[in-house]
Amino acid sequence: MFSFTGAAGASTDQVLGGLLTDALSWHWIFLINLPIGLVTPAVVLSACPPTAGPVSRPAPMPSAPHPSPPPAHRRQAALHKRAA
């Protein structure tokens, strides 16, 4: 659903924007963009409840060993330590 919305918006917006600017002028894009830009923050703020108190964070997870080999200078240092 999310990918369809993005793909549909990306394809139709360019066509509608081109038609609007060809038929009228580029100044008319503000007829669409300004109301959306003014209404969106109000909708988001009304839809999202305020947080009460501090947000709990999950405990940090130990990192897994990295699957790639260490850099060459670390390999060389390890080899020299073993030889000494």
Secondary structure as the mmCIF struct_conf table of DSSP 4:
data_model
#
loop_
_struct_conf.conf_type_id
_struct_conf.id
_struct_conf.beg_label_comp_id
_struct_conf.beg_label_asym_id
_struct_conf.beg_label_seq_id
_struct_conf.end_label_comp_id
_struct_conf.end_label_asym_id
_struct_conf.end_label_seq_id
HELX_RH_AL_P HELX_RH_AL_P1 PHE A 2 ALA A 23
BEND BEND1 LEU A 24 LEU A 24
HELX_RH_3T_P HELX_RH_3T_P1 TRP A 26 TRP A 28
HELX_RH_AL_P HELX_RH_AL_P2 ILE A 29 ALA A 47
BEND BEND2 CYS A 48 CYS A 48
HELX_LH_PP_P HELX_LH_PP_P1 PRO A 49 THR A 51
BEND BEND3 GLY A 53 GLY A 53
HELX_LH_PP_P HELX_LH_PP_P2 PRO A 54 SER A 56
HELX_LH_PP_P HELX_LH_PP_P3 PRO A 58 HIS A 66
BEND BEND4 PRO A 67 SER A 68
HELX_LH_PP_P HELX_LH_PP_P4 PRO A 69 PRO A 71
HELX_RH_AL_P HELX_RH_AL_P3 ALA A 72 ALA A 83
#
